[in-house]
Amino acid sequence: MVKIDARNVYGYDIDELYEDQRVYDLPSETHLVVGKEIGKLEAILGTADNHRDEDHDNFFQTLDAAISLGMEVVVAVDQQFNGAHAKDAEKSLAARLGNYEGIVRSNFRTLYLRTFNEPEYALLLAQCSDPKDFDSFLEKCLKIEQMNAERSLKKSKPNYSLHVPYLVADISRYLGRQLNIDGIPKVIRGFTPYSFRKWEIDENYVTAIVQKNGSSFTYDAAMQRQVRKLTRGRNDDLEKSRAIFEWIISNISYDKKEEKNSNNYRGALQTYKDRKGVCGESAALQVTMERLAGNRAFLTEIKEGTVGKTPTGKIVKIAEPHVCTAHMRPNGEVFLIDTTNSEGFGIEYDNFKIISDEHSFARY
């Protein structure tokens, strides 16, 4: 198994900070820190470099936006800030901060960093301790995120999508209470220089819904009955997934003739009925049957030359573009499944790309 950033799916990362705290990293480099036990929310809205001034304008735009929204902000600095050895950028930063009375604090205690005492940069943050204000506080944070996203698009095309409902729902689950956020777009799109590392995501990714027509994920009542039969009595997501995989391995043969003579992919239902298919077709069948079983799964591209390793340690090298299934576990892990390999349940590929349903492989 591998674990990818939630940003690759919904536009944000999740980090477990301490046992009772979680950090949500947003594309604009805002960090939302949630303290479940201590009942606090914290937003790290930005930083300003003490050695260079290139990021100062963005820092102050964010600061002004937070103040205009009524947020009580703090600029945390180290004890030697603007001292005898301060560089020009630090002096300039201190001078501009002089226009904001009472917000500069040295050695400020944060949820994220405990005590902030960092000579490299100043930290802009806000905190909320009253659970009754959590909804309003988070809404203001997301308004700033939206503003930063809009600003980022002045010179660049969007390369990320932050799916707000999933972010809010995840924070709600973690806190154990429903947060209600109004006035924020469901999807915030912007540009970030963030690198997607080895795990890529199609920028037009959308949350998947099994569709009966017009996509790879076709099905009928017979397939639904087969899924219920295969997964009956199985509650764990991987147990359901394994049962489906084993059925596909045993019942769907690889169609070499189809591979040679056609560039069109059949949908899952046709593959199910024909009992044969190429990699993208059997993978679509795995995805569809998993979704019918209540799991989350998506088509996934594997590039030519990618190296994989099966659970038994067998090394596989992909000789041409390939397709498999990404099973999304409830804890955020991605579990890869290759339905063309009898040892493909839990295979690890060193590079893969989850594909939007909008770009599924079926042709109609």
N, C-alpha and C positions, 0 to 999 in steps of 0.2 A: 504494500500500500504506500501511497505517497499522500502528502498533505499539501494542498495548494492554498494560496491566499483566497479568502472569500472575495477579494477585489476582482479576481478573475471571473467570478460568476455574477456577483451583485454590485461590485464597485467599491468594496471596502475590505480591509483586513481585520482579523480578530486575533488579538494576542492575550493570553492569560498572564496577567501581571503578577499577582499574588493569589493566594487561595480564595480571597474574597473580592478580587478586583479583576476587571476585564477592560481591555483597551480596544476601541474601534478606530482604526486608522482610515481616514477619508482621503480621497485623491488629492485634495488641495494641501495635504500635509497637516490638516487639522486632526487632533487626537481627542476622541471622546473617552473619558475614563469613567467607568461605572463601578461604584463601590457597593456591592450587594449588602454586605453586613453592616457597613458603617453608614449606609443611606446617603451617599453623596454622588453627585455628578460633577465632573470637571471637564472643561473644554480647553485644550491647548490650541489657541487660534493661530499662532504663528511665532516666528522668531526673527530677530534682527541681528545681523552679523556685527560684531564689535571690531572687526578688522577690515571689512569692506562695506561699502554703502549701497551695493546694487539692489539689495532686497528691502531697503528702508522705505521706499515709497509704497510698496505693497503692504508692508507692516503697518504703516500709518493709515492706509486706506481701510485695512481690516480693523484697526483700533477705532477709527472714527465710526465705522459701521456698527461695531459692537456697542459703542456709547450711544449712538442714535437709536438703537433698539432697546435701550434701557438696561443693558447688562453692566454689572459691577465688575470691572476688569482690573487686573493687576499686571504690572510689568515687573517680572522678577529679574533681579540682577545680582551679581556677586558683590562681595563687600568692597572690592577695590574698583568698582565701576566708576569710570570717569576720574580716576586718581592721577597721580603724578606720571604714570607710565602709559596713560591712555593714548591710543592711536587717534588719528584724525577722524576716522569713521566713528569711533566711540564718542569722541567729543561732539561730533555733529549729531549723533543719536541722542546724547544727553541734552543738548541744546533744544532739540525739537520736543523731547519729553518734558522739558520745562514748561511747556504750554498746557500740560495736563496735570493739574494739581492733585497730589496725594495718591497717585497710582503706582509710583515706583517703590518697590520693596526689595530689600536685600535679604538673602538667605531665607526666602519664602518657602514655607512647607507646602508641597503639592502632593496629590495622590499619586501622580505618575512617577515623580522623581524623589519622593520624600522631601528632602531639603534641597532646594535649588541653590547652587553656588557655582556657577559656570562662567569662567572668564571669556569664553569664546563668543557668547551671544546673549541677548536679552530675550526673555520668554514672555509672550502675551497670553494670559489665561483668564478664565472666569470659573467660578465655582457656584454650585447650588446645593444647599444642605436640607432644604425643606421639601419633602416629597410632594407636597401640594403644588410646588412650583416646577416639578420636573418636566411636565408637558410643555409649559411655556418656555422653559430654559432650552430644551432640546429643539423646539421650533425655531428659536432665535439662532441657535447654532447652525441649523440647516438653512436658514435664510442667508447667513454669512457664506455658507458653502455654495449656495446658489449664486450669490454675488461673485464669489471667487471664480466659479466656473464660467460665468458670463464674461468676466474680465479676461480669462485665459484664452477665449476664442477670438480675441481681436486680431491675432496674428496667425493662429493655427486652426486646423480643422479638429473636431472632437475626436479623441481616441479612447474615451472611457464613458461609461454610463453608470451613474450611481442610482440604484433602485431603492428609493426612499422607503416604500412600505416594508421591504424585507429587513432593512436596517432597523426601523422602528419596532417591527415585530420581534426581532432577535433581542433587542435591548429590553423589550417588555417581558419576554420569556425569562431573561436572566434576572430581572428585578422581581419577577413574580407578580406584576401588576400591569394592567393595560395602560399604555400611553396613547393619547389621542393628539395627533398633529394635523393642523389645518393650514391651508394656504400655501402648501409646498408642492411643486410638481412631483408626480410619481417617479419621474426619471429626470435626473439632473445630468446634463452632458457637458463635458469640458475637455480641456487638454491638460495632460500631465507628462512630464519627462520621465515618470516612473517606468522602470523596465519590468516587463512581465516575466523576467527570468526564463526558465525553460518551459514554463507552462503558459500557453497562449490562449486567448479567448477571442472569438470573433467579435468585433466591435458592435455588431448589430444583434448581439445575443438577446433573446427574449425568453421569458419563462415558458416552459413547454406545456402545452395542452394536447392530449391525444386527439387527433382529428380523424374523422371518418372518411374524409375525401380531401384530395389535393395535397397530400404530403406523404412522406415515407411511413407514417405511423397509422396505417389503416388497419381495421379489425372488424370482426363481426361477432355474433352471439356465440358461434362455435369456438372461436378463439378465446372468448371470455370464459366459457365453460372449461376449456382446457387449462387456463391459468388457475381457475378456482380449484380444479382437481389437483394440479401440481403443487399448489401452495397451501392446501387445506391443512390446518393444524400447525402451520409454521408462522411464528410471530416475528422472528428476527429478520431484518431486511436482507442480510447476506444468505440466510437459509433459503428464502424465497428466490433470490437471485441465482443461487447455485442450482436449485431444482429446475429453473427455467433453462439455464445454461446446459445442464446435462441432457435435457430433452432436446434442445436444438442440436447439440453435438451428435446425438443418437438418431435424429430424424431428418435433419436438413443436410443434404450433401452439397459439396462445392461444385458449382456449375461452370466448368471450364469452357464449355461451348458458348455460354452466355458471355463469359469474360472476353472471349476472342472476337465475338461478332456484334456486340452492342455496347453503346455507351450509356444506355438508359438503365436506370435502376428500377426494379419492381418495388412496390410498396410491401409492407410487412404482411398484409393479408394474402397477396398473391404468392409471396415466398412461402408462407405457411401452407397454402393449398398445393403449390407445386412440389413442395418438399425439396427444394433446391434453391441455391442462390450464391452470388458472389459475396465478398466480405461485407460490402456496404448494405446488402440486403439482409443477410443473417444478423448483422449488428442492429439493423433497424427492427428486426423481429424481436431480438433480445430487449431492446429499448421499449418497444410497445408492450410486450408481455409484462415487463417489470412495472411499467406505469399502471397497467391494468391490475397488478397485484398491490398497488399502493406505494411502490418504490419510486425514486427519482433517478432517471438515467438519460443519457444523451449520446448522440453520435459523436465520434471523435476521430479526427484525422491523424494518421501517423505518416510522417514524411519518409521518402525513400532514403535509405542509408541509416535510419534510426535503429539503435540496438535495444533489444529487449531481453528480459530474463524471466523464465517461468518460475513458479513456486518451488519446483524441484531443482532449480539452478541451471537449467538448460538455456544457453545463449541463442537468441534469435536475431538475425539481421534482416531488416525489411528491404527487399530488392526493388520494390516499386511502391508508389503511393498506396496506402492501405487504410482500412477503416475498422475501428473496433468500438466498444461500448465503454462509456464512463459511468459507473454506478456511484451516485453521491450518497455517502453514508450520513446519518443524522448528526454525527459529531464533526462534520466538515471534511472528512477524508474522502479522497477519490480512489475508487477501487476499479482498476481496469479489467475488462473482460474481452478476450479475443475469441470469437465464436468460430474461427477457422482453425483453431489449435486445441486439441484435446486437453492440453495442459494450460489453456489460456485463461482459466479462472484465477484472477489475481496476478496476471502477468504485469511486469513493470517495464515500461518504455521510457527511455531517457528524454524523450521529447514528444509532446502530443498537443493537439489543439481541439478543444471542445467546440462543436459546431452549433450555430443557431438553428432552431427549427425552420426558420425562414429560408435557410440555405440547405435544407435536407436534400437527399440525393435522388428522390423519386422524380420522374418526369411525366407530366400529364398534359 
